Amino acid sequence: MERKEITEKVKNILVSVLGHDNFEMQENLTADNVEGWDSLNHMLIVTGIEKEFNIHFKLKELVKLRNVSSLIDLIESKL
């Protein structure tokens, strides 16, 4: 799967969980930059990504994430 396709799927999950698309999907995007992306929604996003891509994240992997780029890198490494 290409990075562009992964990014689009991640964006769709964000929009679905957060209920809005008031953000520009960029590789340096962080939760701090997106209205409503709190700790509860973060877990819903992670769960949604795991289901969408049929992968599982370890806690130590999640705490290392810094932005959308590192999240997509992690997804790519598991596909």
Phi and psi restraints in degrees (range 20) as a CNS / XPLOR table:
assign (resid 1 and name C) (resid 2 and name N)
       (resid 2 and name CA) (resid 2 and name C) 1.0 -78.6 20.0 2
assign (resid 2 and name N) (resid 2 and name CA)
       (resid 2 and name C) (resid 3 and name N) 1.0 153.5 20.0 2
assign (resid 2 and name C) (resid 3 and name N)
       (resid 3 and name CA) (resid 3 and name C) 1.0 -56.4 20.0 2
assign (resid 3 and name N) (resid 3 and name CA)
       (resid 3 and name C) (resid 4 and name N) 1.0 -39.4 20.0 2
assign (resid 3 and name C) (resid 4 and name N)
       (resid 4 and name CA) (resid 4 and name C) 1.0 -61.1 20.0 2
assign (resid 4 and name N) (resid 4 and name CA)
       (resid 4 and name C) (resid 5 and name N) 1.0 -42.0 20.0 2
assign (resid 4 and name C) (resid 5 and name N)
       (resid 5 and name CA) (resid 5 and name C) 1.0 -67.1 20.0 2
assign (resid 5 and name N) (resid 5 and name CA)
       (resid 5 and name C) (resid 6 and name N) 1.0 -40.9 20.0 2
assign (resid 5 and name C) (resid 6 and name N)
       (resid 6 and name CA) (resid 6 and name C) 1.0 -61.3 20.0 2
assign (resid 6 and name N) (resid 6 and name CA)
       (resid 6 and name C) (resid 7 and name N) 1.0 -46.1 20.0 2
assign (resid 6 and name C) (resid 7 and name N)
       (resid 7 and name CA) (resid 7 and name C) 1.0 -59.5 20.0 2
assign (resid 7 and name N) (resid 7 and name CA)
       (resid 7 and name C) (resid 8 and name N) 1.0 -42.8 20.0 2
assign (resid 7 and name C) (resid 8 and name N)
       (resid 8 and name CA) (resid 8 and name C) 1.0 -65.0 20.0 2
assign (resid 8 and name N) (resid 8 and name CA)
       (resid 8 and name C) (resid 9 and name N) 1.0 -40.5 20.0 2
assign (resid 8 and name C) (resid 9 and name N)
       (resid 9 and name CA) (resid 9 and name C) 1.0 -65.9 20.0 2
assign (resid 9 and name N) (resid 9 and name CA)
       (resid 9 and name C) (resid 10 and name N) 1.0 -40.6 20.0 2
assign (resid 9 and name C) (resid 10 and name N)
       (resid 10 and name CA) (resid 10 and name C) 1.0 -63.4 20.0 2
assign (resid 10 and name N) (resid 10 and name CA)
       (resid 10 and name C) (resid 11 and name N) 1.0 -42.7 20.0 2
assign (resid 10 and name C) (resid 11 and name N)
       (resid 11 and name CA) (resid 11 and name C) 1.0 -60.4 20.0 2
assign (resid 11 and name N) (resid 11 and name CA)
       (resid 11 and name C) (resid 12 and name N) 1.0 -43.5 20.0 2
assign (resid 11 and name C) (resid 12 and name N)
       (resid 12 and name CA) (resid 12 and name C) 1.0 -61.0 20.0 2
assign (resid 12 and name N) (resid 12 and name CA)
       (resid 12 and name C) (resid 13 and name N) 1.0 -37.4 20.0 2
assign (resid 12 and name C) (resid 13 and name N)
       (resid 13 and name CA) (resid 13 and name C) 1.0 -66.8 20.0 2
assign (resid 13 and name N) (resid 13 and name CA)
       (resid 13 and name C) (resid 14 and name N) 1.0 -44.0 20.0 2
assign (resid 13 and name C) (resid 14 and name N)
       (resid 14 and name CA) (resid 14 and name C) 1.0 -59.0 20.0 2
assign (resid 14 and name N) (resid 14 and name CA)
       (resid 14 and name C) (resid 15 and name N) 1.0 -47.8 20.0 2
assign (resid 14 and name C) (resid 15 and name N)
       (resid 15 and name CA) (resid 15 and name C) 1.0 -60.8 20.0 2
assign (resid 15 and name N) (resid 15 and name CA)
       (resid 15 and name C) (resid 16 and name N) 1.0 -43.1 20.0 2
assign (resid 15 and name C) (resid 16 and name N)
       (resid 16 and name CA) (resid 16 and name C) 1.0 -63.4 20.0 2
assign (resid 16 and name N) (resid 16 and name CA)
       (resid 16 and name C) (resid 17 and name N) 1.0 -46.8 20.0 2
assign (resid 16 and name C) (resid 17 and name N)
       (resid 17 and name CA) (resid 17 and name C) 1.0 -71.2 20.0 2
assign (resid 17 and name N) (resid 17 and name CA)
       (resid 17 and name C) (resid 18 and name N) 1.0 -44.0 20.0 2
assign (resid 17 and name C) (resid 18 and name N)
       (resid 18 and name CA) (resid 18 and name C) 1.0 -82.5 20.0 2
assign (resid 18 and name N) (resid 18 and name CA)
       (resid 18 and name C) (resid 19 and name N) 1.0 -19.6 20.0 2
assign (resid 18 and name C) (resid 19 and name N)
       (resid 19 and name CA) (resid 19 and name C) 1.0 76.0 20.0 2
assign (resid 19 and name N) (resid 19 and name CA)
       (resid 19 and name C) (resid 20 and name N) 1.0 16.6 20.0 2
assign (resid 19 and name C) (resid 20 and name N)
       (resid 20 and name CA) (resid 20 and name C) 1.0 -157.7 20.0 2
assign (resid 20 and name N) (resid 20 and name CA)
       (resid 20 and name C) (resid 21 and name N) 1.0 164.7 20.0 2
assign (resid 20 and name C) (resid 21 and name N)
       (resid 21 and name CA) (resid 21 and name C) 1.0 -125.5 20.0 2
assign (resid 21 and name N) (resid 21 and name CA)
       (resid 21 and name C) (resid 22 and name N) 1.0 38.6 20.0 2
assign (resid 21 and name C) (resid 22 and name N)
       (resid 22 and name CA) (resid 22 and name C) 1.0 -82.7 20.0 2
assign (resid 22 and name N) (resid 22 and name CA)
       (resid 22 and name C) (resid 23 and name N) 1.0 48.5 20.0 2
assign (resid 22 and name C) (resid 23 and name N)
       (resid 23 and name CA) (resid 23 and name C) 1.0 -152.8 20.0 2
assign (resid 23 and name N) (resid 23 and name CA)
       (resid 23 and name C) (resid 24 and name N) 1.0 155.5 20.0 2
assign (resid 23 and name C) (resid 24 and name N)
       (resid 24 and name CA) (resid 24 and name C) 1.0 -100.5 20.0 2
assign (resid 24 and name N) (resid 24 and name CA)
       (resid 24 and name C) (resid 25 and name N) 1.0 122.5 20.0 2
assign (resid 24 and name C) (resid 25 and name N)
       (resid 25 and name CA) (resid 25 and name C) 1.0 -71.5 20.0 2
assign (resid 25 and name N) (resid 25 and name CA)
       (resid 25 and name C) (resid 26 and name N) 1.0 106.6 20.0 2
assign (resid 25 and name C) (resid 26 and name N)
       (resid 26 and name CA) (resid 26 and name C) 1.0 -129.9 20.0 2
assign (resid 26 and name N) (resid 26 and name CA)
       (resid 26 and name C) (resid 27 and name N) 1.0 156.6 20.0 2
assign (resid 26 and name C) (resid 27 and name N)
       (resid 27 and name CA) (resid 27 and name C) 1.0 -64.8 20.0 2
assign (resid 27 and name N) (resid 27 and name CA)
       (resid 27 and name C) (resid 28 and name N) 1.0 -26.5 20.0 2
assign (resid 27 and name C) (resid 28 and name N)
       (resid 28 and name CA) (resid 28 and name C) 1.0 -92.8 20.0 2
assign (resid 28 and name N) (resid 28 and name CA)
       (resid 28 and name C) (resid 29 and name N) 1.0 9.6 20.0 2
assign (resid 28 and name C) (resid 29 and name N)
       (resid 29 and name CA) (resid 29 and name C) 1.0 -63.7 20.0 2
assign (resid 29 and name N) (resid 29 and name CA)
       (resid 29 and name C) (resid 30 and name N) 1.0 136.2 20.0 2
assign (resid 29 and name C) (resid 30 and name N)
       (resid 30 and name CA) (resid 30 and name C) 1.0 -128.5 20.0 2
assign (resid 30 and name N) (resid 30 and name CA)
       (resid 30 and name C) (resid 31 and name N) 1.0 167.2 20.0 2
assign (resid 30 and name C) (resid 31 and name N)
       (resid 31 and name CA) (resid 31 and name C) 1.0 -58.7 20.0 2
assign (resid 31 and name N) (resid 31 and name CA)
       (resid 31 and name C) (resid 32 and name N) 1.0 -33.9 20.0 2
assign (resid 31 and name C) (resid 32 and name N)
       (resid 32 and name CA) (resid 32 and name C) 1.0 -62.9 20.0 2
assign (resid 32 and name N) (resid 32 and name CA)
       (resid 32 and name C) (resid 33 and name N) 1.0 -23.2 20.0 2
assign (resid 32 and name C) (resid 33 and name N)
       (resid 33 and name CA) (resid 33 and name C) 1.0 -89.2 20.0 2
assign (resid 33 and name N) (resid 33 and name CA)
       (resid 33 and name C) (resid 34 and name N) 1.0 -3.4 20.0 2
assign (resid 33 and name C) (resid 34 and name N)
       (resid 34 and name CA) (resid 34 and name C) 1.0 -123.4 20.0 2
assign (resid 34 and name N) (resid 34 and name CA)
       (resid 34 and name C) (resid 35 and name N) 1.0 122.2 20.0 2
assign (resid 34 and name C) (resid 35 and name N)
       (resid 35 and name CA) (resid 35 and name C) 1.0 -60.3 20.0 2
assign (resid 35 and name N) (resid 35 and name CA)
       (resid 35 and name C) (resid 36 and name N) 1.0 129.6 20.0 2
assign (resid 35 and name C) (resid 36 and name N)
       (resid 36 and name CA) (resid 36 and name C) 1.0 88.6 20.0 2
assign (resid 36 and name N) (resid 36 and name CA)
       (resid 36 and name C) (resid 37 and name N) 1.0 -3.3 20.0 2
assign (resid 36 and name C) (resid 37 and name N)
       (resid 37 and name CA) (resid 37 and name C) 1.0 -85.8 20.0 2
assign (resid 37 and name N) (resid 37 and name CA)
       (resid 37 and name C) (resid 38 and name N) 1.0 82.4 20.0 2
assign (resid 37 and name C) (resid 38 and name N)
       (resid 38 and name CA) (resid 38 and name C) 1.0 -102.7 20.0 2
assign (resid 38 and name N) (resid 38 and name CA)
       (resid 38 and name C) (resid 39 and name N) 1.0 -173.3 20.0 2
assign (resid 38 and name C) (resid 39 and name N)
       (resid 39 and name CA) (resid 39 and name C) 1.0 -65.2 20.0 2
assign (resid 39 and name N) (resid 39 and name CA)
       (resid 39 and name C) (resid 40 and name N) 1.0 -37.7 20.0 2
assign (resid 39 and name C) (resid 40 and name N)
       (resid 40 and name CA) (resid 40 and name C) 1.0 -66.5 20.0 2
assign (resid 40 and name N) (resid 40 and name CA)
       (resid 40 and name C) (resid 41 and name N) 1.0 -48.0 20.0 2
assign (resid 40 and name C) (resid 41 and name N)
       (resid 41 and name CA) (resid 41 and name C) 1.0 -63.9 20.0 2
assign (resid 41 and name N) (resid 41 and name CA)
       (resid 41 and name C) (resid 42 and name N) 1.0 -31.0 20.0 2
assign (resid 41 and name C) (resid 42 and name N)
       (resid 42 and name CA) (resid 42 and name C) 1.0 -60.1 20.0 2
assign (resid 42 and name N) (resid 42 and name CA)
       (resid 42 and name C) (resid 43 and name N) 1.0 -44.2 20.0 2
assign (resid 42 and name C) (resid 43 and name N)
       (resid 43 and name CA) (resid 43 and name C) 1.0 -67.6 20.0 2
assign (resid 43 and name N) (resid 43 and name CA)
       (resid 43 and name C) (resid 44 and name N) 1.0 -36.1 20.0 2
assign (resid 43 and name C) (resid 44 and name N)
       (resid 44 and name CA) (resid 44 and name C) 1.0 -66.0 20.0 2
assign (resid 44 and name N) (resid 44 and name CA)
       (resid 44 and name C) (resid 45 and name N) 1.0 -37.8 20.0 2
assign (resid 44 and name C) (resid 45 and name N)
       (resid 45 and name CA) (resid 45 and name C) 1.0 -64.9 20.0 2
assign (resid 45 and name N) (resid 45 and name CA)
       (resid 45 and name C) (resid 46 and name N) 1.0 -47.3 20.0 2
assign (resid 45 and name C) (resid 46 and name N)
       (resid 46 and name CA) (resid 46 and name C) 1.0 -59.3 20.0 2
assign (resid 46 and name N) (resid 46 and name CA)
       (resid 46 and name C) (resid 47 and name N) 1.0 -45.9 20.0 2
assign (resid 46 and name C) (resid 47 and name N)
       (resid 47 and name CA) (resid 47 and name C) 1.0 -62.3 20.0 2
assign (resid 47 and name N) (resid 47 and name CA)
       (resid 47 and name C) (resid 48 and name N) 1.0 -41.9 20.0 2
assign (resid 47 and name C) (resid 48 and name N)
       (resid 48 and name CA) (resid 48 and name C) 1.0 -62.2 20.0 2
assign (resid 48 and name N) (resid 48 and name CA)
       (resid 48 and name C) (resid 49 and name N) 1.0 -39.8 20.0 2
assign (resid 48 and name C) (resid 49 and name N)
       (resid 49 and name CA) (resid 49 and name C) 1.0 -66.6 20.0 2
assign (resid 49 and name N) (resid 49 and name CA)
       (resid 49 and name C) (resid 50 and name N) 1.0 -44.2 20.0 2
assign (resid 49 and name C) (resid 50 and name N)
       (resid 50 and name CA) (resid 50 and name C) 1.0 -58.4 20.0 2
assign (resid 50 and name N) (resid 50 and name CA)
       (resid 50 and name C) (resid 51 and name N) 1.0 -42.9 20.0 2
assign (resid 50 and name C) (resid 51 and name N)
       (resid 51 and name CA) (resid 51 and name C) 1.0 -68.4 20.0 2
assign (resid 51 and name N) (resid 51 and name CA)
       (resid 51 and name C) (resid 52 and name N) 1.0 -45.7 20.0 2
assign (resid 51 and name C) (resid 52 and name N)
       (resid 52 and name CA) (resid 52 and name C) 1.0 -60.2 20.0 2
assign (resid 52 and name N) (resid 52 and name CA)
       (resid 52 and name C) (resid 53 and name N) 1.0 -41.7 20.0 2
assign (resid 52 and name C) (resid 53 and name N)
       (resid 53 and name CA) (resid 53 and name C) 1.0 -100.5 20.0 2
assign (resid 53 and name N) (resid 53 and name CA)
       (resid 53 and name C) (resid 54 and name N) 1.0 -1.3 20.0 2
assign (resid 53 and name C) (resid 54 and name N)
       (resid 54 and name CA) (resid 54 and name C) 1.0 54.7 20.0 2
assign (resid 54 and name N) (resid 54 and name CA)
       (resid 54 and name C) (resid 55 and name N) 1.0 51.1 20.0 2
assign (resid 54 and name C) (resid 55 and name N)
       (resid 55 and name CA) (resid 55 and name C) 1.0 -130.7 20.0 2
assign (resid 55 and name N) (resid 55 and name CA)
       (resid 55 and name C) (resid 56 and name N) 1.0 172.4 20.0 2
assign (resid 55 and name C) (resid 56 and name N)
       (resid 56 and name CA) (resid 56 and name C) 1.0 -137.0 20.0 2
assign (resid 56 and name N) (resid 56 and name CA)
       (resid 56 and name C) (resid 57 and name N) 1.0 131.8 20.0 2
assign (resid 56 and name C) (resid 57 and name N)
       (resid 57 and name CA) (resid 57 and name C) 1.0 -96.0 20.0 2
assign (resid 57 and name N) (resid 57 and name CA)
       (resid 57 and name C) (resid 58 and name N) 1.0 144.4 20.0 2
assign (resid 57 and name C) (resid 58 and name N)
       (resid 58 and name CA) (resid 58 and name C) 1.0 -92.5 20.0 2
assign (resid 58 and name N) (resid 58 and name CA)
       (resid 58 and name C) (resid 59 and name N) 1.0 150.0 20.0 2
assign (resid 58 and name C) (resid 59 and name N)
       (resid 59 and name CA) (resid 59 and name C) 1.0 -55.6 20.0 2
assign (resid 59 and name N) (resid 59 and name CA)
       (resid 59 and name C) (resid 60 and name N) 1.0 -42.0 20.0 2
assign (resid 59 and name C) (resid 60 and name N)
       (resid 60 and name CA) (resid 60 and name C) 1.0 -64.3 20.0 2
assign (resid 60 and name N) (resid 60 and name CA)
       (resid 60 and name C) (resid 61 and name N) 1.0 -26.9 20.0 2
assign (resid 60 and name C) (resid 61 and name N)
       (resid 61 and name CA) (resid 61 and name C) 1.0 -72.8 20.0 2
assign (resid 61 and name N) (resid 61 and name CA)
       (resid 61 and name C) (resid 62 and name N) 1.0 -41.1 20.0 2
assign (resid 61 and name C) (resid 62 and name N)
       (resid 62 and name CA) (resid 62 and name C) 1.0 -66.8 20.0 2
assign (resid 62 and name N) (resid 62 and name CA)
       (resid 62 and name C) (resid 63 and name N) 1.0 -37.5 20.0 2
assign (resid 62 and name C) (resid 63 and name N)
       (resid 63 and name CA) (resid 63 and name C) 1.0 -71.0 20.0 2
assign (resid 63 and name N) (resid 63 and name CA)
       (resid 63 and name C) (resid 64 and name N) 1.0 -17.4 20.0 2
assign (resid 63 and name C) (resid 64 and name N)
       (resid 64 and name CA) (resid 64 and name C) 1.0 -84.4 20.0 2
assign (resid 64 and name N) (resid 64 and name CA)
       (resid 64 and name C) (resid 65 and name N) 1.0 -12.6 20.0 2
assign (resid 64 and name C) (resid 65 and name N)
       (resid 65 and name CA) (resid 65 and name C) 1.0 -66.5 20.0 2
assign (resid 65 and name N) (resid 65 and name CA)
       (resid 65 and name C) (resid 66 and name N) 1.0 136.5 20.0 2
assign (resid 65 and name C) (resid 66 and name N)
       (resid 66 and name CA) (resid 66 and name C) 1.0 -115.5 20.0 2
assign (resid 66 and name N) (resid 66 and name CA)
       (resid 66 and name C) (resid 67 and name N) 1.0 -28.0 20.0 2
assign (resid 66 and name C) (resid 67 and name N)
       (resid 67 and name CA) (resid 67 and name C) 1.0 -164.5 20.0 2
assign (resid 67 and name N) (resid 67 and name CA)
       (resid 67 and name C) (resid 68 and name N) 1.0 -177.2 20.0 2
assign (resid 67 and name C) (resid 68 and name N)
       (resid 68 and name CA) (resid 68 and name C) 1.0 -61.2 20.0 2
assign (resid 68 and name N) (resid 68 and name CA)
       (resid 68 and name C) (resid 69 and name N) 1.0 -36.1 20.0 2
assign (resid 68 and name C) (resid 69 and name N)
       (resid 69 and name CA) (resid 69 and name C) 1.0 -59.5 20.0 2
assign (resid 69 and name N) (resid 69 and name CA)
       (resid 69 and name C) (resid 70 and name N) 1.0 -45.5 20.0 2
assign (resid 69 and name C) (resid 70 and name N)
       (resid 70 and name CA) (resid 70 and name C) 1.0 -68.5 20.0 2
assign (resid 70 and name N) (resid 70 and name CA)
       (resid 70 and name C) (resid 71 and name N) 1.0 -31.8 20.0 2
assign (resid 70 and name C) (resid 71 and name N)
       (resid 71 and name CA) (resid 71 and name C) 1.0 -65.8 20.0 2
assign (resid 71 and name N) (resid 71 and name CA)
       (resid 71 and name C) (resid 72 and name N) 1.0 -45.5 20.0 2
assign (resid 71 and name C) (resid 72 and name N)
       (resid 72 and name CA) (resid 72 and name C) 1.0 -65.8 20.0 2
assign (resid 72 and name N) (resid 72 and name CA)
       (resid 72 and name C) (resid 73 and name N) 1.0 -38.4 20.0 2
assign (resid 72 and name C) (resid 73 and name N)
       (resid 73 and name CA) (resid 73 and name C) 1.0 -58.7 20.0 2
assign (resid 73 and name N) (resid 73 and name CA)
       (resid 73 and name C) (resid 74 and name N) 1.0 -43.1 20.0 2
assign (resid 73 and name C) (resid 74 and name N)
       (resid 74 and name CA) (resid 74 and name C) 1.0 -65.7 20.0 2
assign (resid 74 and name N) (resid 74 and name CA)
       (resid 74 and name C) (resid 75 and name N) 1.0 -43.0 20.0 2
assign (resid 74 and name C) (resid 75 and name N)
       (resid 75 and name CA) (resid 75 and name C) 1.0 -59.9 20.0 2
assign (resid 75 and name N) (resid 75 and name CA)
       (resid 75 and name C) (resid 76 and name N) 1.0 -47.2 20.0 2
assign (resid 75 and name C) (resid 76 and name N)
       (resid 76 and name CA) (resid 76 and name C) 1.0 -57.5 20.0 2
assign (resid 76 and name N) (resid 76 and name CA)
       (resid 76 and name C) (resid 77 and name N) 1.0 -39.4 20.0 2
assign (resid 76 and name C) (resid 77 and name N)
       (resid 77 and name CA) (resid 77 and name C) 1.0 -68.1 20.0 2
assign (resid 77 and name N) (resid 77 and name CA)
       (resid 77 and name C) (resid 78 and name N) 1.0 -20.5 20.0 2
assign (resid 77 and name C) (resid 78 and name N)
       (resid 78 and name CA) (resid 78 and name C) 1.0 -98.1 20.0 2
assign (resid 78 and name N) (resid 78 and name CA)
       (resid 78 and name C) (resid 79 and name N) 1.0 -9.6 20.0 2
